[in-house]
Amino acid sequence: MALALAPGLLARAVSRMSLGVVFVSGSNGKSTTTHMLTSILRAHGLRVFSNPSGANLPQGIASAMLASIPLDGYLREDVAVLEVDEAFGARLARALTPHSVLLVNIQVDQLNRFYEPARVAGMLEAFARVATDHLVVNADDHNLVDLAARLAEGPATQSAFAVAPALLKDGPAWLARGDNPALATAAAQADAAVIVESLDDASAELSIRGERVSVQLPARGLHYAADAAAATAMALALLGDRLAGASVVSGLASMDAVYGRGEILNANGEDIEIITMKNPPSLQVNLDYLDAPEQVFVAVDEGTPDPSWIYGSDLSRIDHVDVLTGTKAWQLATRFGYGEIPVHAIIPELAPALARFLALPKPSRGTKTMIVNYEQMMLIRKALGYLELEGKR
Amino acid sequence: MITIVHLYPRELGINGDVGNVMALTKRAEWRGMSVRVVHHEVGAALPDVAHLVHIGSGPVSAQHLVREDLARIAPTLLDWAAAGVPFLAIAGGWQLLGRSLVDLAGDAQPGVGIFPSTATLVSTRAVNEVVAQTSLGEVAGFENHGAVTTLLDDAEPLGRTLRGHGNAAGAGPLSSAIEGVLVGPSIGTNLHGPFLPMNPVWADRLLAAAAALAGLSLTEPDARIAEVDKRAANSRGAIRGRLGL
């Protein structure tokens, strides 16, 4: 609705933004990268419009923007940084042309929806093609390197970010290497404007056009360092010589620290960490943070039409499951069986499963941990009395 | 010792088909048999001995990555098949092991020729849960592929769908379609789930053939096998229920 009415309104609203509209897209990390880019630009004194985390579909973006437009029809910000869903970016681009596009990675994701990673490349290309100012891609992702090569004759300047080969080698196989480690194109990193040179817990050293800068990440993890490099590379493209290493540092430092990977919900005064089972790479990153949690709840339903890929996930960080639920519970139970991970209760219906899990005493260390798909998370939030997306109730 | 050769697990691995190898391995180990899994990568030498070969599914881009290597090792694979080594090939991997694969542009490339089938890529994908009747009972899983696969030489299908496009891909009917192929001990199928954990009767049929080649025989299932098989049966039942069968 908003989008149908909006094309003229949106285009006019952003028309006085000196740095224009930036789309941030890709399989994993686009929310974090959008947040980082916004923080870095704000640290440079810029006014930034951005969409709420995860609200990355055209309707949500259009609604958020329309709600912010002053009476005269022009947004006052200098730049709009928008996290955009891969599949819907082209549609949004018809109403709101991106001046610049930042593509973080193309990884195995929602195969029932996307079929295969190469197809996602086509979706991204459809809107990357219209960018007039800057195109920034992950130099370690073969699909994105190919995409950029196809657009080499276009009007946008091109630059890239990368992870140093030594770090990639020791990192999770899939990280920043595109959908398939067999296709790693680390050789391209020599040309990258921003490179993750080293990583020490939650701090990383970036080289920005050769200048070394130490930055603080929201949590430990090479994927956060790659996100920071992506955001810095786009900031560099937008600001050119105005980019200040110190402002990159202060911008990234101003972000809230992330404890654990998941969202924290609260039930009966007790924190519960929720890990979403979005796709293989993001689940693996989340699982790798766990340390044999004492209490584990797993819920998977039709929001994950084919959970087969869970057989390829390394589940060694969990040593049991207390309660398993969802319409796909028996399929997950079969997987846990072959993984020799004991499952104490299999209760396909959510309400009794949740009641059983919440009735467990508070764990002696850590928090109760839930590994759930998005649809189950929304149902659980509702059951716990959460009304909206931002963790409030 | 049973040797399982898993072809190109990195390239042809995005659908969790590694679960087939996991099921075979655990079902052998739980019976007291030891298993060696050889991950065959592009450019590597094949082992001297194989008692079972698995190849998973993957997109066209992944097929391109392994094609040349597959042509290189084809003579050995054909020798193994002729000697009775069972193959399990899933979707994209099955397409490569058939007699030919025709791409969307209409260009045909020869396949390895393990399976008497030919695959033609089409733009209408089949993406849904499947239940099919086979000679060993009902199987269930998930299809997500875009190839019309035709069986040659009156080859025997794995089964016929109660729900699912099967070998006809997305443009064909959603029921009573032919699914998969059976050649001696070998199976080609479009089913994920993965196929063997979801349908253990076929896992044991493959494993029995592999064990026989290794001079072993399959003992009765133990309690661990009984438990995963109960869970698999409930998984199939849930799919059946969702499909209204």
Chai-1 contact restraints between the chains, C-beta under 6 A:
chainA,res_idxA,chainB,res_idxB,connection_type,confidence,min_distance_angstrom,max_distance_angstrom,comment,restraint_id
A,V108,B,I14,contact,1.0,0.0,6.0,A-B,restraint_1
A,L111,B,N144,contact,1.0,0.0,6.0,A-B,restraint_2
A,N112,B,V127,contact,1.0,0.0,6.0,A-B,restraint_3
A,E116,B,P59,contact,1.0,0.0,6.0,A-B,restraint_4
A,A118,B,P59,contact,1.0,0.0,6.0,A-B,restraint_5
A,A118,B,S61,contact,1.0,0.0,6.0,A-B,restraint_6
A,P181,B,R10,contact,1.0,0.0,6.0,A-B,restraint_7
A,A182,B,R10,contact,1.0,0.0,6.0,A-B,restraint_8
A,A182,B,E11,contact,1.0,0.0,6.0,A-B,restraint_9
A,A182,B,L65,contact,1.0,0.0,6.0,A-B,restraint_10
A,D306,B,F142,contact,1.0,0.0,6.0,A-B,restraint_11
A,D306,B,H192,contact,1.0,0.0,6.0,A-B,restraint_12
A,S308,B,N15,contact,1.0,0.0,6.0,A-B,restraint_13
A,S308,B,G16,contact,1.0,0.0,6.0,A-B,restraint_14
A,S308,B,H192,contact,1.0,0.0,6.0,A-B,restraint_15
A,S308,B,G193,contact,1.0,0.0,6.0,A-B,restraint_16
A,S308,B,P194,contact,1.0,0.0,6.0,A-B,restraint_17
A,W309,B,G16,contact,1.0,0.0,6.0,A-B,restraint_18
A,Y311,B,G16,contact,1.0,0.0,6.0,A-B,restraint_19
A,Y311,B,V18,contact,1.0,0.0,6.0,A-B,restraint_20
A,Y311,B,G19,contact,1.0,0.0,6.0,A-B,restraint_21
A,Y311,B,P194,contact,1.0,0.0,6.0,A-B,restraint_22
A,G312,B,G16,contact,1.0,0.0,6.0,A-B,restraint_23
A,G312,B,V18,contact,1.0,0.0,6.0,A-B,restraint_24
A,W330,B,R231,contact,1.0,0.0,6.0,A-B,restraint_25
A,W330,B,N234,contact,1.0,0.0,6.0,A-B,restraint_26
A,W330,B,S235,contact,1.0,0.0,6.0,A-B,restraint_27
A,W330,B,A238,contact,1.0,0.0,6.0,A-B,restraint_28
A,Q331,B,S235,contact,1.0,0.0,6.0,A-B,restraint_29
A,A333,B,R231,contact,1.0,0.0,6.0,A-B,restraint_30
A,T334,B,P197,contact,1.0,0.0,6.0,A-B,restraint_31
A,T334,B,V228,contact,1.0,0.0,6.0,A-B,restraint_32
A,T334,B,R231,contact,1.0,0.0,6.0,A-B,restraint_33
A,T334,B,A232,contact,1.0,0.0,6.0,A-B,restraint_34
A,T334,B,S235,contact,1.0,0.0,6.0,A-B,restraint_35
A,G337,B,E227,contact,1.0,0.0,6.0,A-B,restraint_36
A,G337,B,V228,contact,1.0,0.0,6.0,A-B,restraint_37
A,G337,B,R231,contact,1.0,0.0,6.0,A-B,restraint_38
A,Y338,B,M22,contact,1.0,0.0,6.0,A-B,restraint_39
A,Y338,B,K26,contact,1.0,0.0,6.0,A-B,restraint_40
A,Y338,B,P197,contact,1.0,0.0,6.0,A-B,restraint_41
